Amino acid sequence: MGDCVNPVWPCAMAGAVSCLSGIEDLAVVIHGSSGCYYYPATLMPGELFGTFLQEPEVIFGGGERLAEVLSSIPPRYRKVAVVTTCVTAVTGEDPAESGYGGDLLVVDSPGFCGGMEEGYRIAMEALAPAVDPETPGVNLDGIHPADPFSRGNQREAERLLALAGVSPATVFSTTRYELLRKAAPVSLSVNPDLAGGAGRRIGSLLGLRDVGASFQALAKACPGSDPDPVLREVERAEDRIIHAADKYLRRYDPPSVALFGMSAPAMYAAEMLATYLDCGIAAIGSRNDPGPSRFPTAKMTSLEEIRVVLDREQPDLILGSSYERMVHPQSAFVGITLPLRGKIQLRARPLAGIEGALDLMEQVLNACMDRERRRG
């Protein structure tokens, strides 16, 4: 995140907490101030623990407070992870010296280490997942609880695997601790920006074409699997999108679009909009270091950078987070990245897979039509 003013992307500490909090029998303790605790707590749906260090503990050491919190961890957790924050990392505290008698995993990922994806990587390295060649099925990775689409992505990936006659193996990172070292030899990703897990990655589920290519690769990696039901559904979904987009374009001009989010999901959405809706991609503001792109793309992690781009481009449509919606409320808006504030989401909406592609285009078309109606 560097020296950005008003950063809009969670720091490495929050990324580590997101990765770890999906492990259902792993207790996660944030060793730092109340502010360090409450920010990730607003993003994660699960239970988190914090030491809530005060000024005297920052000065003289928070070991006693950490030991007190560790002693109160419920017995249902098999293992405990302590995530360091900027304060405890700078003071050089070693959580392993707390005197805790249980199995303690220390994850050193203070906020100044980088962005969310860096913290996710650090946490995954600490978890040290491993492949068991005897484990059947396919792992899923790129799933983390802070992502508003995580449940939907996991369910959609599992549905597609079932269509192909393949069972899901370890899900990174929503699984039990013991399964981290019993991963299958191959994996599919719902977000390639969140590298981790174990097993040879054979493809991504971001976009209809990637879904088709991934399941063709899966057929070679998993003898006995049948990609044809998935490929047929990809074809039907593409027909529906083309029909709906053509209907829109008979009435309205293609919208200009600015997209914000992690690089892979943002570029996937840009490709969908350019391919099926002839959208002009004005800008992609990537929260992490972007990969190669045929669209104008730059890393943007501050509100000031975002405001400059939106004021300059004046897009008809924005895909991003609550920050972009706040900065430029006159544009049509579709949320594709955290945080998405001021909106209740109870159902498991996917961004990846076939249903994710359909849901994305449905929301885009409806948002654009609503904007056109407001304009009269």
C-alpha atoms as one frame of an Amber mdcrd trajectory, in Angstrom:
protein
   0.000   0.000   0.000   3.027   2.256   0.328   2.358   5.831   1.419  -1.130
   6.113  -0.079  -3.431   8.617   1.569  -6.897   7.252   2.371  -6.151   3.675
   1.288  -9.155   1.793  -0.055  -7.644  -1.699   0.031  -7.148  -3.797   3.189
  -3.585  -4.148   4.419  -1.545  -7.341   4.711  -2.743  -7.965   8.261  -6.378
  -8.036   7.129  -5.453 -10.312   4.228  -3.816 -12.776   6.590  -6.830 -12.706
   8.896  -9.149 -13.333   5.945  -7.151 -16.370   4.878  -6.932 -17.822   8.381
 -10.499 -17.093   9.492 -11.896 -19.522   6.933 -10.261 -22.481   8.701 -13.182
 -23.587  10.827 -11.205 -25.154  13.709  -8.489 -22.467  13.810  -8.885 -19.588
  16.289  -7.510 -16.277  14.976  -6.108 -13.736  17.449  -5.248 -10.229  16.218
  -2.407  -9.044  18.443  -2.672  -5.264  18.395  -4.881  -2.282  19.103  -8.654
  -2.124  18.900  -8.440  -0.402  15.494  -6.400  -3.293  14.131  -9.139  -5.647
  15.310 -12.288  -3.830  14.280 -11.415  -3.183  10.639 -11.036  -6.864   9.631
 -13.900  -7.739  11.990 -16.218  -5.644   9.810 -15.199  -7.692   6.775 -15.150
 -11.240   8.154 -18.338 -13.104   9.030 -16.673 -15.466  11.524 -15.404 -15.190
  15.097 -12.170 -13.303  15.723 -10.233 -12.668  18.931  -8.166  -9.595  19.786
  -5.756  -8.410  22.455  -6.898  -4.742  22.231  -3.558  -3.388  23.433  -3.563
  -0.097  25.309  -0.723   2.443  25.454   1.005   0.949  28.551   1.020  -2.495
  26.928   2.452  -1.050  23.735   5.283   0.497  25.747   5.998  -2.291  28.227
   4.895  -5.287  26.181   1.618  -7.079  25.543   2.714 -10.593  26.424   0.548
 -10.835  29.533  -2.503  -9.596  27.668  -1.883 -12.078  24.867  -1.543 -14.927
  27.368  -4.837 -13.878  28.956  -6.647 -13.944  25.592  -5.085 -17.266  24.591
  -6.218 -18.864  27.857  -9.828 -17.920  27.065  -9.939 -19.542  23.589 -12.836
 -22.037  23.503 -11.798 -25.697  23.376 -13.638 -26.271  20.072 -10.633 -24.770
  18.268  -7.941 -27.291  17.432  -5.204 -24.717  16.874  -4.613 -21.003  17.464
  -3.084 -18.487  15.051  -1.718 -15.163  16.312  -1.489 -12.438  13.677   0.939
  -9.627  14.403   0.088  -6.016  13.634   2.236  -2.944  12.994   2.586  -2.185
  16.717   3.672  -5.643  17.833   5.921  -6.107  14.806   7.741  -2.805  15.427
   8.208  -3.515  19.146   9.554  -6.955  18.273   7.216  -8.994  20.444   7.370
 -12.752  19.935   3.929 -14.297  20.528   5.588 -17.693  20.907   6.970 -16.457
  24.243   3.488 -15.898  25.699   3.620 -19.124  27.666   0.623 -20.576  25.846
   0.662 -24.319  26.266  -1.316 -25.171  23.147  -0.402 -25.433  19.499   0.360
 -21.862  18.376   0.804 -20.645  14.801   2.434 -17.205  14.528   1.700 -15.255
  11.333   3.923 -12.194  10.953   1.997  -9.956   8.559   1.835  -6.380   9.857
  -0.001  -3.868   7.714   3.165  -2.297   6.307   4.026  -5.589   4.532   1.721
  -4.695   1.651  -1.851  -5.221   0.553  -4.437  -7.867   1.218  -3.066 -10.304
  -1.350   0.380 -10.181   0.276  -1.088 -10.961   3.697  -3.075 -13.831   2.206
   0.152 -15.256   0.761   2.026 -14.904   4.062  -0.762 -16.669   5.950  -0.944
 -19.470   3.393   2.806 -20.015   3.671   2.447 -20.234   7.460  -0.340 -22.800
   7.089   1.996 -24.833   4.829  -0.614 -26.875   2.918   0.552 -30.045   1.215
  -0.631 -32.533  -1.396  -1.652 -36.086  -0.585  -1.413 -38.026  -3.873  -4.131
 -40.384  -2.661  -6.736 -37.631  -2.185  -9.368 -37.731  -4.940 -11.096 -34.740
  -6.501 -10.028 -31.183  -7.179  -9.011 -28.416  -4.773 -10.561 -24.965  -4.977
  -8.496 -21.900  -4.212  -8.821 -18.123  -4.232 -11.716 -18.214  -1.766 -11.513
 -16.002   1.335 -14.216 -14.961   3.805 -13.732 -11.197   3.333 -14.817 -11.498
  -0.296 -18.566 -10.747  -0.573 -18.721 -13.401  -3.318 -16.827 -16.147  -1.475
 -19.811 -18.354  -0.566 -21.330 -17.986  -3.996 -18.027 -18.726  -5.731 -17.485
 -21.854  -3.674 -21.001 -23.150  -4.277 -20.803 -22.437  -8.000 -17.420 -24.164
  -8.295 -18.722 -27.198  -6.426 -21.808 -27.275  -8.656 -19.703 -27.270 -11.820
 -17.433 -29.999 -10.475 -20.501 -32.101  -9.703 -21.728 -31.639 -13.288 -18.386
 -33.049 -14.470 -18.565 -35.947 -12.025 -15.714 -34.705  -9.815 -15.780 -34.164
  -6.068 -14.266 -31.069  -4.420 -11.231 -31.733  -2.254  -9.615 -29.076  -0.022
 -11.037 -25.567  -0.307  -8.532 -22.770   0.286  -9.300 -21.268   2.605 -12.612
 -22.540   3.984 -11.889 -25.980   5.351 -10.732 -27.867   8.454  -7.148 -27.538
   9.592  -6.349 -31.229   9.122  -7.423 -31.113   5.454  -4.768 -28.509   4.619
  -2.230 -31.313   4.328  -4.507 -33.687   2.450  -4.989 -31.632  -0.693  -5.620
 -33.245  -4.066  -2.896 -33.047  -6.745  -4.814 -30.522  -8.915  -6.639 -27.254
  -8.218  -9.056 -24.807  -9.833  -9.077 -21.134  -8.862 -11.925 -18.661  -8.509
  -9.424 -15.791  -8.192  -5.886 -16.258  -9.553  -4.688 -13.149  -7.682  -4.924
 -15.039  -4.401  -2.202 -17.579  -5.009  -1.901 -20.258  -2.402  -3.166 -23.619
  -1.466  -1.601 -26.732  -2.866  -1.766 -28.785  -6.011  -1.115 -27.962  -9.633
  -3.460 -25.222 -10.779  -5.105 -26.235 -14.057  -7.288 -23.216 -14.658  -9.514
 -20.388 -13.520 -13.285 -20.090 -13.273 -13.372 -16.355 -14.050 -15.237 -16.014
 -17.325 -17.130 -18.391 -19.587 -14.162 -19.107 -21.840 -11.905 -19.848 -18.882
 -14.549 -22.165 -17.428 -14.671 -24.115 -20.695 -10.876 -24.308 -21.000 -10.487
 -25.289 -17.339 -12.915 -28.196 -17.572 -11.293 -29.444 -20.753  -7.986 -29.432
 -18.849  -9.732 -31.129 -15.937 -10.796 -34.000 -18.174  -7.118 -34.712 -18.901
  -6.028 -34.318 -15.269  -8.879 -36.411 -13.803  -9.610 -39.521 -15.880 -13.284
 -40.438 -15.712 -14.510 -36.864 -15.473 -16.894 -35.586 -18.134 -16.600 -31.911
 -19.141 -19.439 -32.047 -21.692 -22.286 -31.046 -19.325 -20.298 -27.984 -18.256
 -19.363 -27.097 -21.836 -23.007 -27.337 -22.923 -24.038 -25.055 -20.069 -21.314
 -22.567 -21.036 -22.733 -22.464 -24.573 -26.296 -21.927 -23.349 -25.190 -19.193
 -20.944 -23.300 -17.371 -23.694 -26.377 -17.463 -25.930 -28.478 -15.910 -23.166
 -25.940 -13.152 -22.576 -25.672 -12.349 -26.296 -29.452 -12.198 -26.635 -29.865
  -9.876 -23.629 -26.962  -7.635 -24.669 -28.247  -7.318 -28.249 -31.665  -6.369
 -26.936 -30.087  -3.621 -24.817 -27.921  -2.332 -27.684 -30.951  -1.979 -29.969
 -32.211   0.734 -27.608 -29.111   2.277 -26.053 -25.494   3.076 -26.850 -22.764
   0.947 -25.272 -21.757   2.437 -21.914 -18.276   3.628 -21.049 -16.977   1.747
 -18.013 -14.397   2.175 -15.250 -13.568  -0.913 -13.202 -11.901  -1.258  -9.800
 -10.895  -4.324  -7.823  -8.284  -7.037  -7.753  -6.592  -7.406 -11.110  -7.956
 -10.775 -12.243 -11.650 -10.178 -11.395 -11.578  -6.624 -12.782  -9.982  -7.729
 -16.057 -12.428 -10.632 -16.339 -15.336  -8.213 -15.955 -13.781  -5.839 -18.504
 -13.432  -8.643 -21.046 -17.061  -9.662 -20.526 -18.330  -6.109 -21.010 -16.152
  -5.385 -24.030 -16.986  -8.708 -25.692 -20.741  -8.866 -25.175 -21.795  -5.230
 -24.695 -19.217  -3.377 -26.831 -18.337  -1.263 -23.799 -15.536   1.252 -23.939
 -13.205   0.432 -21.047 -12.120   3.850 -19.806  -9.890   2.586 -16.986  -9.132
  -0.358 -14.749  -7.932   0.576 -11.267  -6.285  -2.524  -9.861  -5.982  -2.904
  -6.084  -2.901  -5.108  -6.557  -0.113  -5.207  -9.139  -1.951  -5.745 -12.436
  -1.118  -8.365 -15.007  -0.940  -7.797 -18.767  -4.056  -6.158 -20.177  -5.335
  -4.790 -23.465  -7.181  -2.110 -21.489  -5.793   1.028 -19.775  -4.803  -0.366
 -16.381  -2.932   0.993 -13.362  -2.595   0.129  -9.700  -4.867   2.372  -7.601
  -5.136   2.034  -3.839  -6.046   5.547  -2.708  -9.277   7.498  -2.842  -7.468
  10.432  -4.432  -6.272   8.333  -7.369  -9.758   6.966  -7.895 -11.349  10.409
  -7.761  -8.934  11.790 -10.364  -9.722   8.960 -12.800 -13.495   9.176 -12.363
 -13.556  12.960 -12.659 -11.508  12.733 -15.837 -13.328   9.849 -17.531 -16.926
  10.506 -16.372 -17.923   6.869 -17.034 -21.517   5.798 -17.591 -20.943   2.697
 -15.476 -18.642   1.847 -12.566 -17.792  -1.635 -11.369 -16.054  -1.528  -8.001
 -16.680  -0.955  -4.305 -18.597   1.434  -2.079 -15.712   3.890  -2.405 -16.229
   4.359  -6.136 -19.988   4.572  -5.717 -19.500   7.338  -3.130 -17.038   9.304
  -5.269 -19.149   9.253  -8.432 -22.806   8.578  -7.545 -24.135   9.787 -10.901
 -22.776   6.701 -12.692 -24.584   3.381 -12.841 -22.915   1.057 -10.341 -22.322
  -2.686  -9.854 -20.330  -3.951  -6.880 -17.570  -6.460  -7.656 -15.148  -5.998
  -4.759 -15.036  -5.278  -1.055 -16.219  -3.273   0.734 -19.867  -3.145  -0.296
 -21.450  -1.019   2.420 -25.020   0.068   2.901 -26.460  -3.024   1.264 -27.732
  -6.250   2.778 -26.552  -9.413   1.052 -27.919 -12.672   2.441 -27.823 -15.001
  -0.559 -24.649 -16.588  -1.894 -23.950 -14.583  -5.056 -21.070 -15.782  -7.246
 -18.755 -13.708  -9.386 -16.936 -16.729 -10.822 -18.241 -19.623 -12.877 -21.207
 -19.727 -15.237 -23.729 -18.360 -12.767 -21.231 -15.651 -11.823 -20.953 -14.514
 -15.450 -24.737 -14.494 -15.835 -25.212 -12.580 -12.589 -22.579 -10.013 -13.572
 -24.163  -9.295 -16.945 -27.661  -9.243 -15.451 -26.644  -6.642 -12.886 -24.778
  -4.547 -15.447 -27.697  -4.488 -17.875 -30.221  -3.649 -15.173 -28.012  -0.901
 -13.712 -27.502   0.648 -17.147 -31.212   0.502 -17.995 -32.087   2.114 -14.667
 -29.654   4.929 -15.434 -31.134   5.448 -18.894 -34.633   5.631 -17.425 -33.545
   8.234 -14.853 -32.063  10.318 -17.636 -35.457  10.263 -19.338
